[in-house]
Structures are given as C-alpha cells and as structure tokens.
Amino acid sequence: MSGDATDRPPAKAPSYFSGGWFRLGSDEPQFRVKEGGGWEFLNPEQDDDPVLAAAAYAEDFARAVADEPRWIATGGWEIFPGKLTSKGGAHRVAFTATRAAGERVAGVIAFTPDASNWVKAEVFIGPFRVFLSFFDRVWEEFDLWPSGASGDGEEPGRVGKRKNWVNLSAAAWPQVRRAGGEDHFTVELPDN
C-alpha cells in the first residue's frame, strides 16, 4: 500500500497556518497580552514548518478518523473506523463501509507525510487504491488537491478546521461520483 509514479503533489509548496498557542516544535508562545488587555499575534506572517506540520497532521488526521465510532457519507454510506496503526510515519485506519442496500466494503485510509511536505491521504478498498489527495492548511480549514494539481485557484476539496467533515468535488476526483452519485462527496460526523 504505497504510492507509485502517478503520485505527484501539487506544483506549489504546501503552507501550514499556525493558529495554535504555540508553533509546532517550539515552546515559544505565538501571542502576547497587550497592555490594557486583550492579546495579539507576535508574528502573524510566520507559518508552521512544513516538515513538522506534515508529520503532525498525518498522525492527527488518522487519530481523528479512528477516534470516532461512525461517519456518514453521500449516497447513504455509513463508515465504521477500526484501530489506528502507525509504522514509519504512515498512519492507517482500517474501516468498513455499509449502505442500506446491503452493500459492504472494507478498506484502509492512510495518511503519510510526503517527501514534498504535503500530507498524502489515500483510500484503499482491498488491495486497490481508489482515492489519492494531498492536503495542507492554508488557513483554519484544510485544502485537498488531486495528484498533479497546480495548487492555484479554487480548491477541489476541503476539510473543516475541527476535522469533522470532508467535501470533495467530483470534477477533481470522478470516482467520488460513482461512490455517492452526486457532484460532491461529503464525509462527516453524524449530528447525534
């Protein structure tokens, strides 16, 4: 379950917005309390180091998927994650997905920090890779791109800042139309 010659990250360099109290790999605070009250960023133009951020988000995303008992997706799919396994920087979560029509598939979603410092997200059904994207965090939400994208203009996929929803465009990933029957494919936590 690894990439091949068709794995091409977006042409632009990834960016990782640093919106926490501390930058990755540092114990220096990003904020200071202003005289008279309130606070402000110390250096709002500085993002997190892509090497540290890609590795951190690869693990964090896998954990976010595995920590929830159930996700729902376009087309009536219910997705039940298994345990998180990690080896050599790759973080994988096995899952089972079912639909009311009696369909059932088993697979794995893998998050890996790519050599380009993008996070690579892959979905495998059995031994076949059915989805590949690269993502970064330009602002509070995450942008997803298909292999070889320019990385400019409107992003074809997004992940919410709380990692509780993913929205993919079938224009960028035609296979998601087959899975959900619509122009966008959404995976999200259920309301209840």
N, C-alpha and C positions, 0 to 999 in steps of 0.2 A: 504494500500500500504506500507507494511513494510516487513522486512526480516523474514526468518524463520530458522529452524535448518540447512538448507543447506548452509547458508551464512557463509563461512569460509574464512577469509582473508588469504593472502599468509603467509607461515610459517616464513618468515624473517620479521624483523621490517622495517617499511617504512623509507625512507630517503627523506628529502626535501632540495634540493640545495638552497642556499641563494644567488641569483645573483643580488639582488637589491642594491640600495644605502644604505638601512637600513635593519636590520633584523626585522622580524615580532615582534611586541610588544616592540620595542626599538627605541629610538631616537638617539642612538649612531651610527655614520656612520661606514660603513664597509671598507671604503677606506681612504687613506691619500695621500696627494700630496707629492711627493718625492722632495727632494732638487734638483734643477736643472731642474725640470719639470717632467711631467708625474704623474702617480698615481700607487698605488698598494693596494692589499687586506691587511687588518690588520691581519686577521686570516682565511686563505683560507680553513682550515680543519673543521671549525665550520659550521654546517648546521642550518637551522631554527628549532625551537622547533616543534616536530611533532603534539603536541596538538593544538598549534596556527595555524600551517600550514594547517592541515586537515580542520579545521573550515573555514579558509580564502579561501582555494581553492574550497571547496564545494560551497560557495557563489559565488566566482569569476567565476567558470565554468558555473553555472546556468545563471549568468548575461551575460556571453559571448554568450551563446546559444540564450537567449531571445533578446539580443540587435541587432541581425541580422535578416533581413526580410525573408531570404531564404537561405537554404543549399541544396546541391545536393549530391546524394549518388549513389553508384554502383547499377546497374540494372535499371537506368533511374528514380530513385526516386527523387522527389523534396519535401523538408521538410520545412514547414512554422510554425515557433515557435509562441506561444502565449505569454502571460504575465508571468512574474516570480512571484511565490508566495512562501513565506517562513513561516515556523512555527516550533518552537522548534529545530532549527539547520538544518532542512531538507529544501532544496530549490528545487522547482519543476517548470518545464516549460511544459505546455501543447503544443501539436503540432498536425498538420495534415500533412500527407504524401500522395502524389499522384504520379501516373505513367500514361504515355500516354495511356496505355491500358485501362484506365478507373478505375483502382484500387484506392481505397482511404481508409486510416486507420487513426484513431485518437488515440492519446496516450499521455503519460506523461514521461518525463525524470526527474529523481530525483537524486540529489547529496546530500550526507549526510556524515558528519564526523563519521566514525565508531569508536566504543569503542577501537579498536586496533590501532587507529590513522591513518589508511588508509582512503582515501576518497572512499566511495562506490558510484558507478554510476549504476543506474537501469533504464531500459526502460520497460514501461507497455503499452500494447495495450489493451484498455478496462481495465478489471479487472485483466488481466493476465500478469505476469512478463515474458518478453521474452528475457531479457538480464540482466546480472549482471557482474560487474567487480569491481576491486579495483585498485586504482592508487596512485602513489607517483611521486615525481620529483627528480630523482637521479642526473640529470644534467639539461640542459636547456629544454629538452623535457620531457614529462611525459611517464611513463611506465604503461601499463594496464595489469592486470592479472585476470584470471578467479578464481572463488571460489575454495579454497583449493590448489592453485598453490604453488610450492616450492619457487618461487620468485628468483630462480637461473637460470643461462643460458640466452638464448635469450628470450626477452620479446615477448609475443604473440600480443601485441598491443602497439601503440604509439599515442601520441597527440603532435602536433607541439608546439613549445615554445610560439607562438602567439595565440594558441588555435583556429587556423583557419582550422585544418584538424585532422581527426582521422583515423587510419588504424588498422583494426582488422584482425586476422588470423582465418580462418575457422577451422583450426586444433584445436584451443583453444575453439572456440565458433561455433560449427557446424550449429547453427541456422542462422548465417550470410550468409552461402552458400545458404540457402533457400530464403533469402531476396534479394540477389544480383546475385546468380548463378555463383559465382567465388570463388577462394581460399582465396581471401582477400576482405574485405568490407571497403570501404572508404567513409567517410562523409567529405565534405569540402565546403568552401565558393566558390561560382562561381567566375570566373575571372572578370566578368563585374559587 
